[in-house]
Amino acid sequence: MSILFYVLTLLGCALLYLSHRHQAWRRAPLPALPARLGGAALLLLALPCGLSFLGTATTVFVWLVLQMLAFGLFPFIALLLRRTEA
């Protein structure tokens, strides 16, 4: 369940990122409403997975820190991908 916690959190963040108009991974963003609902659902589904092996405060802390890390690094991943293509 621990891997599922991390994967669901990162996939939820990725869907939210890809639905934004300033995302840089694709030529056009994903449709806003379905992608944002899916991303929010994945983020909320990650919480019970984290609660199954961590305490409540620890789960919420790790969940929030992982989101901050993902949203901070996703734009730079696009820059790295562009650099390797050139």
KAURPE-V6489 format. One record per residue. RES is the residue in one letter. OMEGA is omega in radians with two decimals (999 if undefined). Layout:
# KAURPE-V6489
res | omega
RES | OMEGA
RES | OMEGA
This chain:
# KAURPE-V6489
res | omega
M | -3.10
S | 3.11
I | 3.13
L | 3.10
F | -3.12
Y | -3.11
V | 3.13
L | 3.12
T | -3.13
L | 3.10
L | 3.08
G | 3.09
C | 3.14
A | 3.11
L | 3.10
L | 3.12
Y | -3.09
L | 3.11
S | -3.13
H | -3.07
R | -3.13
H | 3.10
Q | -3.04
A | -3.12
W | -3.08
R | 3.11
R | 3.13
A | 3.13
P | 3.05
L | 3.06
P | -2.93
A | -3.00
L | -3.14
P | -3.12
A | -3.14
R | 3.07
L | 3.10
G | 3.11
G | 3.11
A | 3.12
A | 3.11
L | 3.11
L | 3.13
L | 3.08
L | 3.13
A | -3.09
L | 3.11
P | 3.08
C | 3.11
G | 3.13
L | -3.12
S | -3.12
F | 3.10
L | 3.03
G | -3.07
T | -3.11
A | 3.14
T | 3.13
T | -3.12
V | 3.13
F | -3.12
V | 3.14
W | -3.14
L | 3.14
V | 3.11
L | 3.07
Q | 3.11
M | 3.12
L | -3.11
A | -3.11
F | 3.08
G | -3.06
L | -3.09
F | 3.10
P | -3.14
F | 3.06
I | 3.10
A | 3.10
L | 3.11
L | 3.12
L | 3.11
R | -3.12
R | -3.13
T | 3.12
E | -3.07
A | 999
